[in-house]
Amino acid sequence: MNVTKLERAVVASLLRDPELHPLRLDADFEKINVVARDFTGVGFLTHLEPSAETKLFEDGVKLRWGQVGARLNIPKVETAYVLYVDEGYLTTIEGYTYGDSWPDPIDSFELYELKFGAELGASE
């Protein structure tokens, strides 16, 4: 199973966050193995196999990062994401809506930075 285009874009946002200090600024997604992708109805959890490509931070780094949202499809479904890093490895990508059903298929998406207190759907 492969990492989706949406998941790739979310991970790229993590690696560009100026407050974080990843070991590198990109990942070869063709070399990342998805162990499982579980759908919950309003979201998903994608579990990644630990590998050299998922080792994005120094040993011992554990974080939960969720500063990116996306508007999916038309009409736009608002979504948010949490990336799980354990011992420096990206282990899980979580995506969720704010109560809507998770769309299938995803035909288009538009990423944006989540800002605490900002209204959903607000223009940048």
C-alpha positions as protocol buffer text, in pm:
chain_id: "A"
residue {
  index: 1
  type: MET
  ca { x: 0 y: 0 z: 0 }
}
residue {
  index: 2
  type: ASN
  ca { x: 129 y: 348 z: -87 }
}
residue {
  index: 3
  type: VAL
  ca { x: 116 y: 688 z: 79 }
}
residue {
  index: 4
  type: THR
  ca { x: -157 y: 897 z: -90 }
}
residue {
  index: 5
  type: LYS
  ca { x: -102 y: 1235 z: -257 }
}
residue {
  index: 6
  type: LEU
  ca { x: -289 y: 1403 z: 29 }
}
residue {
  index: 7
  type: GLU
  ca { x: -76 y: 1228 z: 293 }
}
residue {
  index: 8
  type: ARG
  ca { x: 241 y: 1325 z: 104 }
}
residue {
  index: 9
  type: ALA
  ca { x: 136 y: 1691 z: 102 }
}
residue {
  index: 10
  type: VAL
  ca { x: 58 y: 1683 z: 475 }
}
residue {
  index: 11
  type: VAL
  ca { x: 398 y: 1528 z: 558 }
}
residue {
  index: 12
  type: ALA
  ca { x: 571 y: 1787 z: 336 }
}
residue {
  index: 13
  type: SER
  ca { x: 401 y: 2058 z: 546 }
}
residue {
  index: 14
  type: LEU
  ca { x: 544 y: 1904 z: 862 }
}
residue {
  index: 15
  type: LEU
  ca { x: 895 y: 1902 z: 716 }
}
residue {
  index: 16
  type: ARG
  ca { x: 866 y: 2271 z: 619 }
}
residue {
  index: 17
  type: ASP
  ca { x: 754 y: 2386 z: 966 }
}
residue {
  index: 18
  type: PRO
  ca { x: 1022 y: 2638 z: 1074 }
}
residue {
  index: 19
  type: GLU
  ca { x: 976 y: 2550 z: 1443 }
}
residue {
  index: 20
  type: LEU
  ca { x: 1076 y: 2188 z: 1389 }
}
residue {
  index: 21
  type: HIS
  ca { x: 1421 y: 2059 z: 1306 }
}
residue {
  index: 22
  type: PRO
  ca { x: 1384 y: 1747 z: 1090 }
}
residue {
  index: 23
  type: LEU
  ca { x: 1688 y: 1553 z: 974 }
}
residue {
  index: 24
  type: ARG
  ca { x: 1592 y: 1631 z: 612 }
}
residue {
  index: 25
  type: LEU
  ca { x: 1339 y: 1842 z: 425 }
}
residue {
  index: 26
  type: ASP
  ca { x: 1191 y: 1571 z: 204 }
}
residue {
  index: 27
  type: ALA
  ca { x: 1111 y: 1201 z: 198 }
}
residue {
  index: 28
  type: ASP
  ca { x: 1111 y: 944 z: -80 }
}
residue {
  index: 29
  type: PHE
  ca { x: 749 y: 834 z: -50 }
}
residue {
  index: 30
  type: GLU
  ca { x: 802 y: 551 z: -299 }
}
residue {
  index: 31
  type: LYS
  ca { x: 1018 y: 384 z: -33 }
}
residue {
  index: 32
  type: ILE
  ca { x: 767 y: 425 z: 252 }
}
residue {
  index: 33
  type: ASN
  ca { x: 552 y: 121 z: 323 }
}
residue {
  index: 34
  type: VAL
  ca { x: 199 y: 167 z: 457 }
}
residue {
  index: 35
  type: VAL
  ca { x: 129 y: -113 z: 704 }
}
residue {
  index: 36
  type: ALA
  ca { x: -243 y: -37 z: 742 }
}
residue {
  index: 37
  type: ARG
  ca { x: -498 y: 232 z: 667 }
}
residue {
  index: 38
  type: ASP
  ca { x: -803 y: 229 z: 893 }
}
residue {
  index: 39
  type: PHE
  ca { x: -1112 y: 436 z: 813 }
}
residue {
  index: 40
  type: THR
  ca { x: -1339 y: 555 z: 1093 }
}
residue {
  index: 41
  type: GLY
  ca { x: -1621 y: 709 z: 891 }
}
residue {
  index: 42
  type: VAL
  ca { x: -1511 y: 1065 z: 969 }
}
residue {
  index: 43
  type: GLY
  ca { x: -1140 y: 1009 z: 911 }
}
residue {
  index: 44
  type: PHE
  ca { x: -852 y: 767 z: 884 }
}
residue {
  index: 45
  type: LEU
  ca { x: -533 y: 644 z: 1047 }
}
residue {
  index: 46
  type: THR
  ca { x: -244 y: 544 z: 821 }
}
residue {
  index: 47
  type: HIS
  ca { x: 25 y: 338 z: 995 }
}
residue {
  index: 48
  type: LEU
  ca { x: 376 y: 342 z: 846 }
}
residue {
  index: 49
  type: GLU
  ca { x: 650 y: 82 z: 867 }
}
residue {
  index: 50
  type: PRO
  ca { x: 961 y: 217 z: 1042 }
}
residue {
  index: 51
  type: SER
  ca { x: 1242 y: 262 z: 789 }
}
residue {
  index: 52
  type: ALA
  ca { x: 1523 y: 494 z: 690 }
}
residue {
  index: 53
  type: GLU
  ca { x: 1267 y: 702 z: 497 }
}
residue {
  index: 54
  type: THR
  ca { x: 1036 y: 747 z: 796 }
}
residue {
  index: 55
  type: LYS
  ca { x: 1328 y: 845 z: 1024 }
}
residue {
  index: 56
  type: LEU
  ca { x: 1263 y: 1219 z: 998 }
}
residue {
  index: 57
  type: PHE
  ca { x: 1391 y: 1338 z: 1338 }
}
residue {
  index: 58
  type: GLU
  ca { x: 1670 y: 1263 z: 1586 }
}
residue {
  index: 59
  type: ASP
  ca { x: 1648 y: 961 z: 1817 }
}
residue {
  index: 60
  type: GLY
  ca { x: 1421 y: 1025 z: 2113 }
}
residue {
  index: 61
  type: VAL
  ca { x: 1201 y: 1282 z: 1939 }
}
residue {
  index: 62
  type: LYS
  ca { x: 834 y: 1224 z: 2015 }
}
residue {
  index: 63
  type: LEU
  ca { x: 578 y: 1471 z: 1887 }
}
residue {
  index: 64
  type: ARG
  ca { x: 223 y: 1512 z: 1772 }
}
residue {
  index: 65
  type: TRP
  ca { x: 200 y: 1777 z: 1503 }
}
residue {
  index: 66
  type: GLY
  ca { x: -126 y: 1910 z: 1369 }
}
residue {
  index: 67
  type: GLN
  ca { x: -85 y: 2251 z: 1212 }
}
residue {
  index: 68
  type: VAL
  ca { x: -230 y: 2176 z: 870 }
}
residue {
  index: 69
  type: GLY
  ca { x: -584 y: 2155 z: 743 }
}
residue {
  index: 70
  type: ALA
  ca { x: -724 y: 2077 z: 400 }
}
residue {
  index: 71
  type: ARG
  ca { x: -1038 y: 2147 z: 209 }
}
residue {
  index: 72
  type: LEU
  ca { x: -1135 y: 1836 z: 13 }
}
residue {
  index: 73
  type: ASN
  ca { x: -1339 y: 1820 z: -306 }
}
residue {
  index: 74
  type: ILE
  ca { x: -1631 y: 2046 z: -402 }
}
residue {
  index: 75
  type: PRO
  ca { x: -1833 y: 2125 z: -201 }
}
residue {
  index: 76
  type: LYS
  ca { x: -1537 y: 2164 z: 29 }
}
residue {
  index: 77
  type: VAL
  ca { x: -1512 y: 1932 z: 328 }
}
residue {
  index: 78
  type: GLU
  ca { x: -1297 y: 2082 z: 607 }
}
residue {
  index: 79
  type: THR
  ca { x: -1038 y: 1841 z: 746 }
}
residue {
  index: 80
  type: ALA
  ca { x: -741 y: 1842 z: 983 }
}
residue {
  index: 81
  type: TYR
  ca { x: -442 y: 1615 z: 1039 }
}
residue {
  index: 82
  type: VAL
  ca { x: -216 y: 1491 z: 1317 }
}
residue {
  index: 83
  type: LEU
  ca { x: 123 y: 1338 z: 1242 }
}
residue {
  index: 84
  type: TYR
  ca { x: 271 y: 1105 z: 1502 }
}
residue {
  index: 85
  type: VAL
  ca { x: 649 y: 1089 z: 1547 }
}
residue {
  index: 86
  type: ASP
  ca { x: 791 y: 836 z: 1793 }
}
residue {
  index: 87
  type: GLU
  ca { x: 1164 y: 792 z: 1859 }
}
residue {
  index: 88
  type: GLY
  ca { x: 1228 y: 1009 z: 1552 }
}
residue {
  index: 89
  type: TYR
  ca { x: 1016 y: 795 z: 1316 }
}
residue {
  index: 90
  type: LEU
  ca { x: 697 y: 911 z: 1148 }
}
residue {
  index: 91
  type: THR
  ca { x: 464 y: 632 z: 1259 }
}
residue {
  index: 92
  type: THR
  ca { x: 110 y: 747 z: 1186 }
}
residue {
  index: 93
  type: ILE
  ca { x: -84 y: 998 z: 978 }
}
residue {
  index: 94
  type: GLU
  ca { x: -429 y: 1080 z: 1109 }
}
residue {
  index: 95
  type: GLY
  ca { x: -689 y: 1276 z: 914 }
}
residue {
  index: 96
  type: TYR
  ca { x: -1038 y: 1373 z: 1026 }
}
residue {
  index: 97
  type: THR
  ca { x: -1335 y: 1588 z: 934 }
}
residue {
  index: 98
  type: TYR
  ca { x: -1532 y: 1804 z: 1174 }
}
residue {
  index: 99
  type: GLY
  ca { x: -1827 y: 1565 z: 1173 }
}
residue {
  index: 100
  type: ASP
  ca { x: -1880 y: 1510 z: 800 }
}
residue {
  index: 101
  type: SER
  ca { x: -1828 y: 1170 z: 642 }
}
residue {
  index: 102
  type: TRP
  ca { x: -1479 y: 1119 z: 503 }
}
residue {
  index: 103
  type: PRO
  ca { x: -1508 y: 1172 z: 125 }
}
residue {
  index: 104
  type: ASP
  ca { x: -1429 y: 892 z: -115 }
}
residue {
  index: 105
  type: PRO
  ca { x: -1285 y: 955 z: -362 }
}
residue {
  index: 106
  type: ILE
  ca { x: -1078 y: 1266 z: -297 }
}
residue {
  index: 107
  type: ASP
  ca { x: -1071 y: 1447 z: -630 }
}
residue {
  index: 108
  type: SER
  ca { x: -900 y: 1767 z: -514 }
}
residue {
  index: 109
  type: PHE
  ca { x: -754 y: 1922 z: -201 }
}
residue {
  index: 110
  type: GLU
  ca { x: -626 y: 2258 z: -85 }
}
residue {
  index: 111
  type: LEU
  ca { x: -392 y: 2269 z: 217 }
}
residue {
  index: 112
  type: TYR
  ca { x: -377 y: 2558 z: 461 }
}
residue {
  index: 113
  type: GLU
  ca { x: -213 y: 2634 z: 794 }
}
residue {
  index: 114
  type: LEU
  ca { x: -439 y: 2573 z: 1092 }
}
residue {
  index: 115
  type: LYS
  ca { x: -446 y: 2873 z: 1320 }
}
residue {
  index: 116
  type: PHE
  ca { x: -585 y: 2848 z: 1671 }
}
residue {
  index: 117
  type: GLY
  ca { x: -914 y: 3036 z: 1695 }
}
residue {
  index: 118
  type: ALA
  ca { x: -953 y: 3089 z: 1320 }
}
residue {
  index: 119
  type: GLU
  ca { x: -1294 y: 3021 z: 1171 }
}
residue {
  index: 120
  type: LEU
  ca { x: -1316 y: 2717 z: 943 }
}
residue {
  index: 121
  type: GLY
  ca { x: -1360 y: 2806 z: 577 }
}
residue {
  index: 122
  type: ALA
  ca { x: -1212 y: 3153 z: 624 }
}
residue {
  index: 123
  type: SER
  ca { x: -1014 y: 3284 z: 331 }
}
residue {
  index: 124
  type: GLU
  ca { x: -640 y: 3311 z: 364 }
}
